[in-house]
Amino acid sequence: MDRVDLALMRVLEKDARISFTELADRLGLSKTPVWKRVKALEAEGVITDYIARLDPKELGFGLEAFIAVTIDFKAAEEFEAAVLAHPSVWRCHAMTGDADYSLHVLARDMEDMDRLIRREIARLPGVDRTKSSVITRAVKRGQSLAELAERR
């Protein structure tokens, strides 16, 4: 991976809908080499997909929270399967430290969040304990991974 690949990825991170022609113009290259580089980055698994980011609030989800979950590891596979199937769990990460997992969940309002935590998350297979933190506002949303790779 060279500087051109990193520059290409920075542009795609900001606008995945950009045409190959415009991408080539921004990078000062012709269209074919840019297309080949993008295809190579996709084949290598560096570029994993192209997505549209949606605003949860605009879709009626007024609350987001992180839920730290401690489980009985005998039920780890069942817990992970249940999390994968749960529509309100936006993201889930296995963790080190005081909790085993961190769930990023979405809810419509506080009543919905309470129901989600008490009646659903706390009852998932193997859950021993939960600790919730409601997000009050986003300070930073996503950083360019290409820029981070460039600096490191």
ZIFENUR-V358368 format. One record per backbone hydrogen bond with DSSP energy under -1.0 kcal/mol. CO is the residue of the C=O (numbers start at 1). NH is the residue of the N-H. If there is no record, write none. Layout:
BEGIN
<<CO/NH> <CO/NH>>
END
This chain:
BEGIN
<<2/6> <3/7> <4/8> <5/9> <6/10> <7/11> <8/12> <9/13> <10/14> <11/15> <15/18> <19/23> <20/24> <21/25> <22/26> <23/27> <24/28> <24/29> <30/34> <31/35> <32/36> <33/37> <34/38> <35/39> <36/40> <37/41> <38/42> <39/43> <40/44> <41/46> <41/47> <42/45> <56/61> <57/60> <60/62> <63/107> <64/135> <65/105> <66/133> <67/103> <68/131> <69/100> <69/101> <70/128> <70/129> <72/75> <73/76> <75/79> <76/80> <77/81> <78/82> <79/83> <80/84> <81/85> <88/106> <91/104> <93/102> <100/95> <101/69> <102/93> <103/67> <104/90> <104/91> <105/65> <107/63> <109/113> <110/114> <111/115> <112/116> <113/117> <114/118> <115/119> <116/121> <117/122> <121/124> <124/127> <126/72> <129/70> <131/68> <133/66> <144/148> <145/149> <146/150> <147/151> <148/152>>
END
